[in-house]
């Protein structure tokens, strides 16, 4: 299996190099990423529970999918690729906002990402890839917001950051 590389960027999202993904997380180097948020007609968000064997944040709930762009790959193309790989479907995506965050993990790794938020619409059940996803569910945004405040330990760090800072941008029907 080929080792996945991430795109290293500066604070302006300009590419400055590449690095193996694990090494970038070990060194806490800023790199490009994306987070996909899929909503249905009821304005419910499709959440995924990360697979139990993930090297960080296993079994935590998070947005529909997320990953890293490949060299030469647009945010939208990367989002569609990963949505198909993790959740088993593709839909139109809109590139909305981006931000930088840094989140250290108990295992010594750190996510330091220039994260692009991609939003889309879908109404059917996904065909989840068990190598990536343990479970999934639809959840109204207000319920997600409340549950994060009551049970923050069951959600990924980046998802909590996105929800805290950018709720108004992902709430597409408001």
N, C-alpha and C positions, 0 to 999 in steps of 0.2 A: 504494500500500500504506500502510495506517495504521501510524504509529509506535507500537510497543508501549511502554506505561508500566509502571513497577513501583510497588508500594505501599511508601512509606517508613514505617518503624516505629521505635519506641524500643526500649530493651532489654527491655521487657515485651511486645513484639509488638503494641503498640497503634498503630494507623494514625495517622500525623501528616501525611500528604500523599501526593502522587504525583509522579513525575518520569519523563521519557523514559528508557528502559532504558540506552541508551548513555551519556547524561549521568550517570546514577547510577553507572555503572562508571568513568567518567572522574573523578568527584569522590569515589569510594569512600564513598558514602552508604549507611547501613544500610537494607536493604530486605528484604521478605519473599520467600521462595523455598521450593521443595520439591524433594526428591530421592526418586525411586521406585526401589525394589528389588524385583524380581520373581524368585521362586524356583520351581523345578519340584519334582516328587515326589522327586527324588534330592538335594534340598537344594543344587542348583546355582543359582548366581546368573546371570541374564541380563545380560551386559555389552554395551554398545554402544561402537563406535568413532565418535567425532564426525566429521562430514563435513569434507572437506578445506578447504572455503571458510569455515568458522566464523571469526568475528572474534577469538576467543580459544580456545586449547586445541584447534586442529584436529588431527585424526587421533589424538588421545589416547583411551585406553580409560577408561570410566567406568561408573557405575551405569546401570540400565536406561533411565531418562530423568530429566530435571530441567528446571525452568523457574521461572516466576514466576506467582503467583496474580494474577487480575484483580480489580478493585474489586468487592466483593459476592460473590466466588466462594469457596466453602469450599476447604480444602486437598484434600479428597477429590475434589470436582468438578474442581478444577484438575489434579490428578494424572491422573484418568481422561481428561480432555480432551487433555492433552499425551501420554499414553501412546498414545492413538489417533492423534494427529498425527505422532508420531515413529516408533512401533513398529507401528502398524496393528492394534492390538487393545485391548480393554478387559477388565478383570477387577476384582473387588472389591479394595479397598485398605483398610488399617488405618493410621490416624495414630498413630505410636508415640512418638517423642521429637523434641525440637527443640533447637537450639543456635545460637550465633552464631559465625561464623568470618570471617576477613579474609585474603584471598590476593591479593597483587599479581602481575601478569603482566609479561613482558618488553616487551609492547607499550604499557606505560603505564597500562593499565586495571587495576582492582582489583575483585574480588568481595568485598563486605562484606554478608553475608547472615544473616538470621534464618531458618535452614533447617529445614523440617519433613520428617522422614523417614517416608515412606509405604511400607508393605510389602504385597505381594500374592503370589498364586500363579497359575501358568499353565504348561502343559506343551507347547504347540505352538510351531511356528516363527513368529516375527513376520513381518509384511509391511512391512519397513522403508521409510521415506520417504527417498530418496536426497538430498533437499535438506537433511536433518537428520543422517542416519546413513550412515556409510561401510560399516560391517560390524557383525556381532554374533556372540556365542558364549555358550554355557553354560559355567560354570566352577565347580568345587567351591570353597566358601569358603576352605578351608585352602590350596588352590592359589593363589587370589587373594592371600591374605595373604603367602604365600611369594614370589610373583612381584612384588608391590609392594616387598618388601625387596630383591630382586635387581635389578629394573628399574623404579625409581620414576619415571624420566623418561618412561615410556610411559603414565602414568596422570594424570588431572586432579588438581589440587590439592585440590579439595573431597572427591573420592573418597578420597584418601589420608588426609585429616583424619578423615573419617567412619570409615574402616576402623581407623585408629589409636585413636581415642577411643571409638567406639561399636560395636565389633565384637560385643560380647555382646548388644546390642539388636537387631542385624539378623540374628543367627544364630538364626532362628526355631524351629529344631527342638531346640535345647539347653535 
